[in-house]
Amino acid sequence: MTRDAFLLSLDEVFEVPAGTLKGPEKLDDLENWNSMAMLSYIALVDSNDGTQVSPRQIRDCSTVDDLVRLAKIQA
């Protein structure tokens, strides 16, 4: 999956209009960053290429870019 396609998928996870997320956004500033979004993110990453991420790894992320890197999405 390309970075742009992954960001569009994250737009859905965060329930924001398509094209909203660019990467530098702070997760704490996103209204819909909650446990349901975290579960949706885990499912998205797993369905992308089978990469397994844990809630602990996600808690260490502070930006959307961090989530992209954790998912091992290439630019």
Buried (B, 14 or more C-beta within 10 A) or exposed (E): BEBEEBBBBBBEBBEBEEEBBEBEBEBEEBEEBEEEBBEBBBEBBEEBEEBEBEEEEBEEBEBBBBBBEBBEBEE
